[in-house]
Amino acid sequence: MNIEFTKYHGLGNDFILIDNRSSAEPRLTPDQAIAICDRHFGIGADGVIFALPGQDGTDYTMRIFNSDGSEPEMCGNGIRCLGRFLADLEMAERGSAHEQYRIHTLAGVITPKLAANGQVTVDMGLPRLLAAEIPTTLVAASERVVNQPLEVADQTWQVTCISMGNPHCITFVEDVANISLAQIGPKFEHHATFPQRTNTEFIQVVRSNYLKMRVWERGAGITLACGTGACASVVAGVLSGRCDRAVTVELPGGCLEIEWATDDRIYMTGPAERVFGGTFAEK
């Protein structure tokens, strides 16, 4: 059987999108997702996103398999791509599309809002700040993890840990270009203090309203952008007194605008672009 797909990217963080609205379960297995994400023998992507029917009053449901077959709770760049994909599907089917969607995810309900200029603003919800919510054993379960020492690869790093529905470990450095990401990233991801593994962000403060970021994503490795990571990094910067609440975050793939608003919700704005579409044979 041939399966239709469309490829999108958000700042180079690329995904294979599949219309899965006829079924509540993903049309592919994790092993099949690994195969089509392969950049030499498959389509190539950081993950596969499935648009499923909504749950509990939401418009749609998002499921995602990373390129290693694992399933994250949510993906910030992915949710922007999903919003654009859903609008494109609706436009093709009936000539009009919604500007906003309520999406059920494993991290809760996330709401992307599409603008005419191609930007997508996402209400990412409230950051989760307690160790038990991340989760990490670095401090007591009821405490926040802010500027805590963590031994990784024979070096002590000062880290702040945040959950955006998925776990993030953020460390601030003098120059992100000097980080050997391929070597140090896996050591953070699989550190024993993170029972569900972790995404890791290395942040350089350029100005109080401008950060540079490189990321090692749990289950995907080095990527050009990570939306939830950018959100978590701004929260970490505010909690540690390093940045403002409205910040431009520069990633290798481009910039995201992140705001930790006065209602404590995180708002992320960035692009989502269609690359191409096609079919592949289900194996």
Helices and strands as residue ranges (DSSP letters): E 2-10, E 13-19, H 30-37, E 47-53, E 60-66, H 76-94, E 103-105, E 108-114, E 119-125, G 131-133, E 145-152, E 155-163, E 167-172, G 176-178, H 181-189, E 199-207, E 210-217, E 221-222, H 227-239, E 246-251, E 254-260, E 266-271, E 273-281
